[in-house]
Amino acid sequence: MTRSPSQFVFAARVLHWLMAIMIVSMLFIGVGLVASVSERHAWLLAIHKPLGIAILVLAVIRLIVRLRNPPPPLPADLPAVQKLAAYASHYLLYALMIAMPLVGWAMLSAGGYPVMLSPSLRLPPIFPANAAAFAVLRYAHAWLAALLFLTFLAHLGAALYHGLIRRDGVLSSMTGIRHEAE
């Protein structure tokens, strides 16, 4: 499939928007998990675990797509500090999309809890059962979630800045929608 050199490939765009929905959903589900001891807790947990593994798998696929299909270049007139921020935030987002599910999986393994993807599909533990490790990993999972949320907000802000203020084609490279001002 051919693409404009100013656009991400179709697979990258689909993965980006699908994962954006999944990650925002996951962040809200995670907040619901720590804020609820009601009957909804088990239901949220049953969604949280397979969704986390799905994000992990899609993040690896997305990374492969990105490595095989480099993104379009940033605008030449973009200040160096903004280019650095863009690259750093993308690396951080990829690292968090992979680290968060792995830390969650390791946390559950350390706590002796099964990671069930369905009533009959159980993932193997990836960390030995250890109460102290569980506590550290739970703390790390929460902090990584906060970092992911802040990085997501920065990414969203930058996208809106490029799309609404600069109108330089950066946002449309991921939406696939061209505007007259570009």
Backbone as JSON Lines, residues from 0, in Angstrom:
{"i":0,"aa":"M","n":[0.84,-1.17,0.0],"ca":[0.0,0.0,0.0],"c":[0.89,1.24,0.0]}
{"i":1,"aa":"T","n":[0.62,2.14,-0.91],"ca":[1.4,3.37,-0.96],"c":[0.78,4.41,-0.05]}
{"i":2,"aa":"R","n":[1.6,5.39,0.3],"ca":[1.11,6.46,1.15],"c":[1.84,7.73,0.77]}
{"i":3,"aa":"S","n":[1.24,8.81,1.18],"ca":[1.89,10.1,1.02],"c":[3.05,10.15,2.0]}
{"i":4,"aa":"P","n":[4.19,10.73,1.6],"ca":[5.3,10.82,2.55],"c":[4.98,11.7,3.75]}
{"i":5,"aa":"S","n":[3.86,12.41,3.7],"ca":[3.47,13.27,4.82],"c":[2.43,12.59,5.72]}
{"i":6,"aa":"Q","n":[2.17,11.29,5.49],"ca":[1.2,10.56,6.3],"c":[1.81,9.29,6.86]}
{"i":7,"aa":"F","n":[1.28,8.87,8.0],"ca":[1.62,7.56,8.54],"c":[0.93,6.52,7.67]}
{"i":8,"aa":"V","n":[1.49,5.31,7.62],"ca":[0.84,4.24,6.88],"c":[-0.5,3.92,7.54]}
{"i":9,"aa":"F","n":[-1.39,3.33,6.75],"ca":[-2.74,3.03,7.23],"c":[-2.71,2.18,8.5]}
{"i":10,"aa":"A","n":[-1.87,1.15,8.53],"ca":[-1.8,0.27,9.71],"c":[-1.4,1.07,10.95]}
{"i":11,"aa":"A","n":[-0.47,1.99,10.82],"ca":[-0.05,2.8,11.96],"c":[-1.19,3.69,12.43]}
{"i":12,"aa":"R","n":[-1.94,4.26,11.49],"ca":[-3.07,5.12,11.88],"c":[-4.15,4.31,12.59]}
{"i":13,"aa":"V","n":[-4.48,3.14,12.08],"ca":[-5.51,2.3,12.71],"c":[-5.05,1.88,14.11]}
{"i":14,"aa":"L","n":[-3.82,1.42,14.23],"ca":[-3.3,1.01,15.54],"c":[-3.27,2.19,16.51]}
{"i":15,"aa":"H","n":[-2.89,3.36,16.04],"ca":[-2.83,4.54,16.89],"c":[-4.19,4.84,17.51]}
{"i":16,"aa":"W","n":[-5.22,4.92,16.67],"ca":[-6.55,5.32,17.18],"c":[-7.2,4.2,17.99]}
{"i":17,"aa":"L","n":[-7.0,2.96,17.58],"ca":[-7.53,1.83,18.36],"c":[-6.88,1.8,19.75]}
{"i":18,"aa":"M","n":[-5.58,1.96,19.78],"ca":[-4.87,1.92,21.06],"c":[-5.18,3.16,21.91]}
{"i":19,"aa":"A","n":[-5.42,4.29,21.28],"ca":[-5.8,5.49,22.05],"c":[-7.09,5.21,22.81]}
{"i":20,"aa":"I","n":[-8.06,4.63,22.14],"ca":[-9.33,4.29,22.79],"c":[-9.1,3.27,23.9]}
{"i":21,"aa":"M","n":[-8.29,2.26,23.61],"ca":[-8.03,1.21,24.61],"c":[-7.3,1.76,25.83]}
{"i":22,"aa":"I","n":[-6.31,2.62,25.6],"ca":[-5.51,3.14,26.71],"c":[-6.34,4.09,27.57]}
{"i":23,"aa":"V","n":[-7.1,4.96,26.96],"ca":[-7.97,5.85,27.74],"c":[-8.98,5.02,28.54]}
{"i":24,"aa":"S","n":[-9.55,4.01,27.91],"ca":[-10.47,3.13,28.62],"c":[-9.77,2.45,29.79]}
{"i":25,"aa":"M","n":[-8.57,1.96,29.54],"ca":[-7.81,1.26,30.57],"c":[-7.49,2.18,31.75]}
{"i":26,"aa":"L","n":[-7.14,3.43,31.46],"ca":[-6.86,4.37,32.55],"c":[-8.09,4.59,33.42]}
{"i":27,"aa":"F","n":[-9.26,4.75,32.79],"ca":[-10.48,4.93,33.57],"c":[-10.85,3.66,34.33]}
{"i":28,"aa":"I","n":[-10.66,2.51,33.7],"ca":[-10.94,1.24,34.39],"c":[-10.01,1.09,35.6]}
{"i":29,"aa":"G","n":[-8.73,1.44,35.41],"ca":[-7.78,1.36,36.51],"c":[-8.17,2.25,37.68]}
{"i":30,"aa":"V","n":[-8.61,3.47,37.37],"ca":[-9.08,4.37,38.43],"c":[-10.29,3.74,39.12]}
{"i":31,"aa":"G","n":[-11.2,3.16,38.34],"ca":[-12.37,2.49,38.91],"c":[-11.98,1.33,39.81]}
{"i":32,"aa":"L","n":[-10.93,0.62,39.45],"ca":[-10.48,-0.51,40.26],"c":[-9.98,-0.07,41.63]}
{"i":33,"aa":"V","n":[-9.2,0.98,41.66],"ca":[-8.65,1.41,42.95],"c":[-9.66,2.22,43.76]}
{"i":34,"aa":"A","n":[-10.72,2.69,43.11],"ca":[-11.71,3.51,43.82],"c":[-12.95,2.72,44.24]}
{"i":35,"aa":"S","n":[-13.0,1.44,43.92],"ca":[-14.22,0.68,44.18],"c":[-13.93,-0.63,44.89]}
{"i":36,"aa":"V","n":[-14.74,-0.91,45.88],"ca":[-14.71,-2.22,46.51],"c":[-16.09,-2.88,46.35]}
{"i":37,"aa":"S","n":[-16.86,-2.36,45.43],"ca":[-18.21,-2.87,45.18],"c":[-18.16,-4.11,44.3]}
{"i":38,"aa":"E","n":[-19.32,-4.58,43.93],"ca":[-19.41,-5.73,43.03],"c":[-18.83,-5.43,41.65]}
{"i":39,"aa":"R","n":[-18.69,-4.15,41.32],"ca":[-18.1,-3.77,40.03],"c":[-16.61,-4.09,39.97]}
{"i":40,"aa":"H","n":[-15.95,-4.23,41.11],"ca":[-14.52,-4.47,41.13],"c":[-14.15,-5.72,40.33]}
{"i":41,"aa":"A","n":[-14.83,-6.82,40.57],"ca":[-14.53,-8.07,39.85],"c":[-14.79,-7.91,38.36]}
{"i":42,"aa":"W","n":[-15.86,-7.21,38.02],"ca":[-16.19,-6.98,36.61],"c":[-15.11,-6.13,35.93]}
{"i":43,"aa":"L","n":[-14.67,-5.06,36.6],"ca":[-13.62,-4.2,36.05],"c":[-12.31,-4.96,35.9]}
{"i":44,"aa":"L","n":[-12.0,-5.79,36.89],"ca":[-10.77,-6.59,36.83],"c":[-10.81,-7.58,35.67]}
{"i":45,"aa":"A","n":[-11.99,-8.14,35.42],"ca":[-12.14,-9.1,34.31],"c":[-11.94,-8.41,32.96]}
{"i":46,"aa":"I","n":[-12.16,-7.11,32.89],"ca":[-11.9,-6.35,31.66],"c":[-10.44,-5.89,31.63]}
{"i":47,"aa":"H","n":[-9.94,-5.45,32.77],"ca":[-8.61,-4.86,32.88],"c":[-7.48,-5.81,32.42]}
{"i":48,"aa":"K","n":[-7.54,-7.04,32.87],"ca":[-6.46,-7.98,32.56],"c":[-6.34,-8.29,31.07]}
{"i":49,"aa":"P","n":[-7.41,-8.74,30.39],"ca":[-7.25,-9.02,28.96],"c":[-7.01,-7.76,28.14]}
{"i":50,"aa":"L","n":[-7.56,-6.62,28.57],"ca":[-7.32,-5.38,27.84],"c":[-5.85,-4.99,27.95]}
{"i":51,"aa":"G","n":[-5.26,-5.17,29.12],"ca":[-3.83,-4.89,29.3],"c":[-2.97,-5.76,28.4]}
{"i":52,"aa":"I","n":[-3.29,-7.03,28.31],"ca":[-2.51,-7.93,27.44],"c":[-2.73,-7.56,25.97]}
{"i":53,"aa":"A","n":[-3.95,-7.18,25.61],"ca":[-4.21,-6.74,24.23],"c":[-3.39,-5.5,23.9]}
{"i":54,"aa":"I","n":[-3.3,-4.57,24.84],"ca":[-2.48,-3.37,24.62],"c":[-1.02,-3.75,24.45]}
{"i":55,"aa":"L","n":[-0.54,-4.68,25.25],"ca":[0.85,-5.14,25.13],"c":[1.11,-5.73,23.74]}
{"i":56,"aa":"V","n":[0.23,-6.62,23.29],"ca":[0.4,-7.25,21.98],"c":[0.35,-6.2,20.87]}
{"i":57,"aa":"L","n":[-0.64,-5.31,20.94],"ca":[-0.77,-4.28,19.9],"c":[0.4,-3.3,19.94]}
{"i":58,"aa":"A","n":[0.94,-3.02,21.12],"ca":[2.09,-2.12,21.21],"c":[3.3,-2.73,20.51]}
{"i":59,"aa":"V","n":[3.5,-4.02,20.68],"ca":[4.62,-4.69,19.99],"c":[4.38,-4.66,18.48]}
{"i":60,"aa":"I","n":[3.16,-4.94,18.05],"ca":[2.84,-4.88,16.61],"c":[3.05,-3.46,16.1]}
{"i":61,"aa":"R","n":[2.59,-2.49,16.88],"ca":[2.73,-1.09,16.47],"c":[4.19,-0.69,16.36]}
{"i":62,"aa":"L","n":[5.01,-1.16,17.28],"ca":[6.44,-0.86,17.22],"c":[7.06,-1.46,15.96]}
{"i":63,"aa":"I","n":[6.67,-2.67,15.61],"ca":[7.17,-3.31,14.4],"c":[6.74,-2.51,13.17]}
{"i":64,"aa":"V","n":[5.48,-2.1,13.13],"ca":[4.98,-1.29,12.01],"c":[5.78,0.0,11.9]}
{"i":65,"aa":"R","n":[6.04,0.62,13.03],"ca":[6.78,1.9,13.02],"c":[8.22,1.7,12.54]}
{"i":66,"aa":"L","n":[8.86,0.62,12.97],"ca":[10.23,0.36,12.56],"c":[10.32,0.05,11.06]}
{"i":67,"aa":"R","n":[9.29,-0.62,10.53],"ca":[9.27,-0.95,9.1],"c":[8.8,0.2,8.23]}
{"i":68,"aa":"N","n":[8.06,1.14,8.82],"ca":[7.5,2.28,8.09],"c":[7.75,3.55,8.89]}
{"i":69,"aa":"P","n":[8.9,4.17,8.71],"ca":[9.23,5.36,9.51],"c":[8.15,6.43,9.38]}
{"i":70,"aa":"P","n":[7.94,7.18,10.46],"ca":[6.92,8.23,10.42],"c":[7.33,9.36,9.49]}
{"i":71,"aa":"P","n":[6.36,10.16,9.06],"ca":[6.71,11.32,8.24],"c":[7.58,12.28,9.04]}
{"i":72,"aa":"P","n":[8.39,13.06,8.36],"ca":[9.25,13.99,9.09],"c":[8.43,15.1,9.75]}
{"i":73,"aa":"L","n":[8.96,15.61,10.83],"ca":[8.36,16.77,11.47],"c":[8.61,18.0,10.6]}
{"i":74,"aa":"P","n":[7.8,19.03,10.74],"ca":[8.01,20.23,9.94],"c":[9.43,20.8,10.13]}
{"i":75,"aa":"A","n":[10.03,21.23,9.04],"ca":[11.4,21.74,9.09],"c":[11.53,22.97,9.99]}
{"i":76,"aa":"D","n":[10.48,23.76,10.07],"ca":[10.55,25.0,10.87],"c":[10.19,24.78,12.34]}
{"i":77,"aa":"L","n":[9.98,23.54,12.75],"ca":[9.65,23.26,14.15],"c":[10.9,23.48,15.0]}
{"i":78,"aa":"P","n":[10.8,24.26,16.08],"ca":[11.98,24.5,16.93],"c":[12.58,23.19,17.44]}
{"i":79,"aa":"A","n":[13.89,23.19,17.61],"ca":[14.61,21.98,18.02],"c":[14.09,21.41,19.34]}
{"i":80,"aa":"V","n":[13.74,22.28,20.27],"ca":[13.26,21.8,21.56],"c":[11.92,21.07,21.4]}
{"i":81,"aa":"Q","n":[11.09,21.53,20.47],"ca":[9.81,20.85,20.23],"c":[10.03,19.52,19.52]}
{"i":82,"aa":"K","n":[11.01,19.47,18.62],"ca":[11.33,18.19,17.97],"c":[11.83,17.19,19.01]}
{"i":83,"aa":"L","n":[12.7,17.65,19.9],"ca":[13.21,16.79,20.96],"c":[12.07,16.3,21.85]}
{"i":84,"aa":"A","n":[11.16,17.19,22.2],"ca":[10.01,16.81,23.03],"c":[9.14,15.78,22.31]}
{"i":85,"aa":"A","n":[8.96,15.96,21.01],"ca":[8.13,15.02,20.23],"c":[8.77,13.64,20.22]}
{"i":86,"aa":"Y","n":[10.06,13.57,19.94],"ca":[10.73,12.27,19.91],"c":[10.74,11.63,21.3]}
{"i":87,"aa":"A","n":[11.06,12.41,22.32],"ca":[11.12,11.87,23.69],"c":[9.75,11.37,24.13]}
{"i":88,"aa":"S","n":[8.69,12.12,23.82],"ca":[7.36,11.68,24.26],"c":[6.92,10.42,23.53]}
{"i":89,"aa":"H","n":[7.3,10.29,22.26],"ca":[6.94,9.06,21.54],"c":[7.68,7.85,22.11]}
{"i":90,"aa":"Y","n":[8.97,8.02,22.4],"ca":[9.72,6.92,23.01],"c":[9.11,6.55,24.36]}
{"i":91,"aa":"L","n":[8.74,7.57,25.14],"ca":[8.14,7.33,26.44],"c":[6.79,6.62,26.31]}
{"i":92,"aa":"L","n":[5.98,7.04,25.35],"ca":[4.68,6.38,25.15],"c":[4.87,4.91,24.78]}
{"i":93,"aa":"Y","n":[5.79,4.61,23.87],"ca":[6.03,3.21,23.5],"c":[6.53,2.42,24.71]}
{"i":94,"aa":"A","n":[7.46,3.0,25.46],"ca":[7.99,2.31,26.64],"c":[6.87,2.02,27.65]}
{"i":95,"aa":"L","n":[6.0,3.0,27.87],"ca":[4.91,2.82,28.82],"c":[3.86,1.83,28.32]}
{"i":96,"aa":"M","n":[3.58,1.84,27.02],"ca":[2.6,0.89,26.47],"c":[3.07,-0.55,26.62]}
{"i":97,"aa":"I","n":[4.37,-0.74,26.69],"ca":[4.92,-2.08,26.88],"c":[5.15,-2.37,28.36]}
{"i":98,"aa":"A","n":[5.69,-1.4,29.08],"ca":[6.02,-1.61,30.49],"c":[4.78,-1.78,31.38]}
{"i":99,"aa":"M","n":[3.76,-0.97,31.15],"ca":[2.58,-1.02,32.02],"c":[1.96,-2.42,32.1]}
{"i":100,"aa":"P","n":[1.65,-3.04,30.96],"ca":[1.07,-4.39,31.05],"c":[2.03,-5.41,31.66]}
{"i":101,"aa":"L","n":[3.32,-5.28,31.35],"ca":[4.29,-6.23,31.91],"c":[4.41,-6.07,33.42]}
{"i":102,"aa":"V","n":[4.43,-4.83,33.9],"ca":[4.5,-4.6,35.35],"c":[3.21,-5.1,36.02]}
{"i":103,"aa":"G","n":[2.07,-4.87,35.37],"ca":[0.81,-5.37,35.92],"c":[0.79,-6.89,35.99]}
{"i":104,"aa":"W","n":[1.26,-7.53,34.94],"ca":[1.32,-8.99,34.89],"c":[2.28,-9.51,35.97]}
{"i":105,"aa":"A","n":[3.45,-8.86,36.07],"ca":[4.42,-9.27,37.09],"c":[3.86,-9.05,38.49]}
{"i":106,"aa":"M","n":[3.13,-7.94,38.68],"ca":[2.52,-7.64,39.98],"c":[1.54,-8.75,40.37]}
{"i":107,"aa":"L","n":[0.67,-9.11,39.45],"ca":[-0.3,-10.17,39.75],"c":[0.39,-11.51,40.0]}
{"i":108,"aa":"S","n":[1.43,-11.77,39.23],"ca":[2.21,-13.0,39.45],"c":[2.82,-13.0,40.85]}
{"i":109,"aa":"A","n":[3.41,-11.88,41.25],"ca":[4.03,-11.77,42.57],"c":[2.99,-11.91,43.68]}
{"i":110,"aa":"G","n":[1.77,-11.48,43.41],"ca":[0.7,-11.61,44.4],"c":[0.04,-12.97,44.41]}
{"i":111,"aa":"G","n":[0.42,-13.83,43.47],"ca":[-0.17,-15.15,43.38],"c":[-1.53,-15.16,42.71]}
{"i":112,"aa":"Y","n":[-1.86,-14.08,42.0],"ca":[-3.15,-13.97,41.32],"c":[-3.03,-14.43,39.88]}
{"i":113,"aa":"P","n":[-4.0,-15.15,39.38],"ca":[-3.95,-15.59,37.99],"c":[-4.27,-14.43,37.03]}
{"i":114,"aa":"V","n":[-3.65,-14.47,35.86],"ca":[-4.0,-13.52,34.8],"c":[-4.85,-14.3,33.81]}
{"i":115,"aa":"M","n":[-6.14,-14.12,33.96],"ca":[-7.12,-14.82,33.12],"c":[-7.54,-13.93,31.97]}
{"i":116,"aa":"L","n":[-7.37,-14.43,30.75],"ca":[-7.81,-13.68,29.58],"c":[-9.24,-14.04,29.22]}
{"i":117,"aa":"S","n":[-9.65,-15.2,29.66],"ca":[-11.03,-15.67,29.49],"c":[-11.24,-16.72,30.6]}
{"i":118,"aa":"P","n":[-12.45,-17.22,30.75],"ca":[-12.65,-18.23,31.8],"c":[-11.74,-19.45,31.67]}
{"i":119,"aa":"S","n":[-11.24,-19.73,30.46],"ca":[-10.42,-20.93,30.29],"c":[-8.98,-20.63,29.85]}
{"i":120,"aa":"L","n":[-8.63,-19.37,29.64],"ca":[-7.29,-19.03,29.16],"c":[-6.54,-18.25,30.24]}
{"i":121,"aa":"R","n":[-5.54,-18.94,30.81],"ca":[-4.76,-18.37,31.91],"c":[-3.31,-18.2,31.44]}
{"i":122,"aa":"L","n":[-2.77,-17.0,31.66],"ca":[-1.37,-16.76,31.33],"c":[-0.47,-17.29,32.45]}
{"i":123,"aa":"P","n":[0.72,-17.74,32.11],"ca":[1.62,-18.22,33.15],"c":[2.17,-17.04,33.96]}
{"i":124,"aa":"P","n":[2.55,-17.27,35.21],"ca":[3.17,-16.19,35.99],"c":[4.52,-15.82,35.39]}
{"i":125,"aa":"I","n":[4.87,-14.53,35.46],"ca":[6.17,-14.1,34.94],"c":[7.08,-13.59,36.06]}
{"i":126,"aa":"F","n":[6.62,-13.76,37.3],"ca":[7.4,-13.33,38.47],"c":[7.04,-14.28,39.6]}
{"i":127,"aa":"P","n":[8.01,-14.65,40.43],"ca":[7.7,-15.56,41.54],"c":[6.82,-14.87,42.59]}
{"i":128,"aa":"A","n":[6.0,-15.66,43.24],"ca":[5.14,-15.13,44.3],"c":[6.0,-14.56,45.42]}
{"i":129,"aa":"N","n":[5.72,-13.31,45.76],"ca":[6.5,-12.61,46.78],"c":[5.72,-11.38,47.2]}
{"i":130,"aa":"A","n":[5.3,-11.33,48.46],"ca":[4.45,-10.23,48.94],"c":[5.14,-8.88,48.83]}
{"i":131,"aa":"A","n":[6.43,-8.82,49.15],"ca":[7.16,-7.55,49.08],"c":[7.26,-7.08,47.62]}
{"i":132,"aa":"A","n":[7.55,-7.99,46.71],"ca":[7.62,-7.63,45.29],"c":[6.26,-7.17,44.78]}
{"i":133,"aa":"F","n":[5.2,-7.84,45.25],"ca":[3.85,-7.43,44.87],"c":[3.6,-5.97,45.25]}
{"i":134,"aa":"A","n":[3.98,-5.6,46.47],"ca":[3.77,-4.23,46.95],"c":[4.55,-3.23,46.1]}
{"i":135,"aa":"V","n":[5.8,-3.54,45.81],"ca":[6.64,-2.63,45.0],"c":[6.08,-2.52,43.59]}
{"i":136,"aa":"L","n":[5.7,-3.64,43.0],"ca":[5.17,-3.63,41.64],"c":[3.81,-2.92,41.56]}
{"i":137,"aa":"R","n":[3.01,-3.05,42.61],"ca":[1.73,-2.35,42.64],"c":[1.95,-0.85,42.67]}
{"i":138,"aa":"Y","n":[2.88,-0.42,43.48],"ca":[3.25,0.99,43.56],"c":[3.79,1.46,42.2]}
{"i":139,"aa":"A","n":[4.66,0.68,41.6],"ca":[5.23,1.04,40.29],"c":[4.13,1.12,39.23]}
{"i":140,"aa":"H","n":[3.21,0.18,39.26],"ca":[2.11,0.16,38.28],"c":[1.28,1.44,38.39]}
{"i":141,"aa":"A","n":[1.02,1.87,39.62],"ca":[0.24,3.09,39.84],"c":[1.0,4.32,39.35]}
{"i":142,"aa":"W","n":[2.29,4.4,39.63],"ca":[3.08,5.54,39.18],"c":[3.24,5.56,37.67]}
{"i":143,"aa":"L","n":[3.43,4.39,37.09],"ca":[3.52,4.33,35.62],"c":[2.21,4.74,34.97]}
{"i":144,"aa":"A","n":[1.09,4.38,35.6],"ca":[-0.22,4.79,35.08],"c":[-0.35,6.31,35.12]}
{"i":145,"aa":"A","n":[0.07,6.92,36.2],"ca":[0.02,8.39,36.3],"c":[0.92,9.02,35.24]}
{"i":146,"aa":"L","n":[2.1,8.46,35.04],"ca":[3.02,8.97,34.01],"c":[2.42,8.79,32.62]}
{"i":147,"aa":"L","n":[1.78,7.65,32.38],"ca":[1.13,7.42,31.09],"c":[0.03,8.45,30.86]}
{"i":148,"aa":"F","n":[-0.77,8.71,31.88],"ca":[-1.84,9.69,31.75],"c":[-1.28,11.08,31.44]}
{"i":149,"aa":"L","n":[-0.24,11.49,32.15],"ca":[0.36,12.81,31.9],"c":[0.99,12.88,30.51]}
{"i":150,"aa":"T","n":[1.64,11.81,30.09],"ca":[2.25,11.78,28.76],"c":[1.18,11.8,27.68]}
{"i":151,"aa":"F","n":[0.09,11.09,27.92],"ca":[-1.05,11.11,27.0],"c":[-1.6,12.53,26.87]}
{"i":152,"aa":"L","n":[-1.77,13.23,28.0],"ca":[-2.28,14.6,27.96],"c":[-1.33,15.52,27.19]}
{"i":153,"aa":"A","n":[-0.04,15.37,27.4],"ca":[0.94,16.17,26.66],"c":[0.86,15.87,25.17]}
{"i":154,"aa":"H","n":[0.72,14.6,24.83],"ca":[0.61,14.18,23.42],"c":[-0.65,14.77,22.79]}
{"i":155,"aa":"L","n":[-1.77,14.71,23.51],"ca":[-3.01,15.28,23.02],"c":[-2.88,16.79,22.85]}
{"i":156,"aa":"G","n":[-2.28,17.44,23.82],"ca":[-2.07,18.88,23.72],"c":[-1.22,19.26,22.52]}
{"i":157,"aa":"A","n":[-0.15,18.5,22.3],"ca":[0.72,18.77,21.16],"c":[-0.02,18.54,19.84]}
{"i":158,"aa":"A","n":[-0.82,17.49,19.78],"ca":[-1.59,17.21,18.56],"c":[-2.56,18.35,18.26]}
{"i":159,"aa":"L","n":[-3.24,18.84,19.3],"ca":[-4.18,19.95,19.11],"c":[-3.43,21.23,18.72]}
{"i":160,"aa":"Y","n":[-2.28,21.45,19.31],"ca":[-1.45,22.61,18.95],"c":[-1.09,22.57,17.47]}
{"i":161,"aa":"H","n":[-0.64,21.4,17.01],"ca":[-0.28,21.27,15.59],"c":[-1.49,21.38,14.68]}
{"i":162,"aa":"G","n":[-2.61,20.82,15.11],"ca":[-3.8,20.82,14.25],"c":[-4.57,22.11,14.24]}
{"i":163,"aa":"L","n":[-4.65,22.8,15.38],"ca":[-5.49,23.99,15.49],"c":[-4.72,25.3,15.41]}
{"i":164,"aa":"I","n":[-3.48,25.3,15.86],"ca":[-2.71,26.55,15.89],"c":[-1.69,26.6,14.75]}
{"i":165,"aa":"R","n":[-0.79,25.65,14.72],"ca":[0.24,25.66,13.65],"c":[-0.32,25.27,12.3]}
{"i":166,"aa":"R","n":[-1.27,24.34,12.3],"ca":[-1.85,23.83,11.06],"c":[-0.75,23.41,10.06]}
{"i":167,"aa":"D","n":[0.16,22.61,10.59],"ca":[1.35,22.24,9.83],"c":[1.34,20.83,9.27]}
{"i":168,"aa":"G","n":[0.2,20.13,9.39],"ca":[0.09,18.8,8.82],"c":[0.45,17.67,9.77]}
{"i":169,"aa":"V","n":[0.96,17.98,10.95],"ca":[1.35,16.92,11.89],"c":[0.13,16.13,12.33]}
{"i":170,"aa":"L","n":[-0.93,16.81,12.75],"ca":[-2.15,16.1,13.17],"c":[-2.77,15.34,12.0]}
{"i":171,"aa":"S","n":[-2.86,15.96,10.86],"ca":[-3.49,15.28,9.71],"c":[-2.66,14.1,9.22]}
{"i":172,"aa":"S","n":[-1.38,14.05,9.56],"ca":[-0.57,12.89,9.16],"c":[-1.06,11.62,9.87]}
{"i":173,"aa":"M","n":[-1.73,11.79,11.03],"ca":[-2.24,10.64,11.76],"c":[-3.74,10.47,11.53]}
{"i":174,"aa":"T","n":[-4.46,11.53,11.22],"ca":[-5.89,11.39,10.97],"c":[-6.16,10.98,9.53]}
{"i":175,"aa":"G","n":[-5.25,11.36,8.63],"ca":[-5.47,11.09,7.21],"c":[-6.39,12.11,6.56]}
{"i":176,"aa":"I","n":[-6.8,13.14,7.33],"ca":[-7.71,14.17,6.83],"c":[-6.9,15.42,6.54]}
{"i":177,"aa":"R","n":[-6.95,15.89,5.33],"ca":[-6.23,17.1,4.92],"c":[-7.13,18.31,5.03]}
{"i":178,"aa":"H","n":[-6.57,19.44,5.43],"ca":[-7.29,20.7,5.51],"c":[-6.73,21.68,4.51]}
{"i":179,"aa":"E","n":[-7.54,22.63,4.1],"ca":[-7.13,23.62,3.1],"c":[-5.92,24.44,3.54]}
{"i":180,"aa":"A","n":[-5.83,24.77,4.82],"ca":[-4.76,25.63,5.31],"c":[-3.39,24.97,5.26]}
{"i":181,"aa":"E","n":[-3.33,23.66,5.11],"ca":[-2.06,22.94,5.1],"c":[-1.49,23.02,3.75]}
